[in-house]
Amino acid sequence: MGTRLRLQAQFTQRDLVVYPGSLQAQMIMHSAPEEEPRRKVYMAANSSTSGQIKILEDLLHARGELARLVGKPSFAHMTLADKMAKSPENVAHFLNALLDHTRPHARRALRTLSLRKQEHLHTSPFPTIQAWDRDYYCPPEPPAPPVSLPPLTLGTVFMGLSRLFRNLYGITLRLTKVTPGEVWHPDVRKLEVVDEKSGVIGWIYADLFARQGKPSGAAHYTVRCSRRTDDDDAHHDLDDAWDEGALRAIQLSDKFENAHRAKIPGSEGVFQLPVVVLLCEFTRPSVRKGPTILAWHEVLTLFHEMGHAMHSMVGRTEYQNVSGTRCATDFVELPSILMEHFLNSPAVLSLFDIKGNEPLVAGNHHEDPCRSIDTHTQILLAALDQIYHSPAALSPDFNSTAALAKLYETRGLIPYVPGTSWQTQFGHLFGYGATYYSYLFDRAIASRIWRKLFAHDPLNRETGERYKNEILKYGGGKDPWEMVGTLLDAPEMRHGDAEAMAEVGRWKVEDEVSMPGRH
Ligand SMILES: [Zn+2]
């Protein structure tokens, strides 16, 4: 166990009080050679009160009732109707195909862990790997770059991003001045997104440093989406002004908006230009510590969020409510996950070199042998989300813990631990009700697009333009199956039916994405 914990125990001569989720709890899970402390931490971290379970089950029941009110058999049926998946049956086709592919890899990884446990504890051959063994026998590897890189300052990373977009789309990022009162904090930087033919196509406000009172985590959100404006009925808006004040407000708004519209050369119409915000929580630069140097996982986050931002920037749809990222939940992560593939390509990373001529040497990157176990777990979670939002949730004897146990008994690789009820901590059940499979689904599509189109030549302008024009431009304004089918030259995908869903499952998940639920 960690030296600090051992010293603490010796010093106090008492049992340690360890809180689930604390740093100490993590240290125990990673490094306690004895099984018992790890088991205890696991049990404590995965138990719930009956009140917590009731809240979850009430929520699931209420969702089921809501669906019944609108004539659907379950919340999943209601939610999935306008997604790529269309139905719970189709989600099952996808998850089953993906599980079939992942299971043998995960089994192999578990066998390796089992051998390690056998050698460590001198047990009989192939002892069972329990839930509390995973992190000890296979400590999770933090993501690392495939080549060695210069210090990753924000300037270096944004330069790399701008060079990448210039190569792919003829688009660059340009830091620009803000007017007094324009931004909500002096940390905020404004970037102009400039197309080589059309000029400025949108703006990104980058609010990148952590500070008190700011929401934690990383996010991209839209302030104003693109839409077509030349067929607006502005004249009648003025007719509806109820007094002088309203009239002035409408005229002022019109004047402001007119300065943010553009005619895109070669396309019909005038479009409102998008404005988005990029939120991160990087460490602020300081006189003592110098400029902010990003860790690799932070660069991954920035690339991911910039994938969303470019979806917003490039999207040109008739209406703002289908612009860029305003598309189906199970499609929206595709551009952002694809950006993570770009970041793991040595050709793209060569763009980070300030002088542009330093040869890059191999870094400390290697595959995490247990990644397939985690992917397998993610598939089970997606399956659990489907079960919880199925008609079963409306049955009077629905029991979320029993459903979890049954799923693990029938399809799990690591046994369910009686007495635990992990489901109350599955926070995404709330925000992603019945769509938790989306992240895996987009990872599979992104893996396919990367391998088929970009992997061999990631900076190719022609491929970049194709991707921009077949996918990014349409936002949610076109059937995603049409877009993906056309881009991948796979006409059979255009139907978006059960077979297409299973096919995506067979495309597998081959990436370095390790943060499910990031958005
Ligand atoms: Zn995302």
Residues whose N, C-alpha, C, O or C-beta is under 5 A from the ligand:
A	BS01	ZN	E333 S336 R518 H519
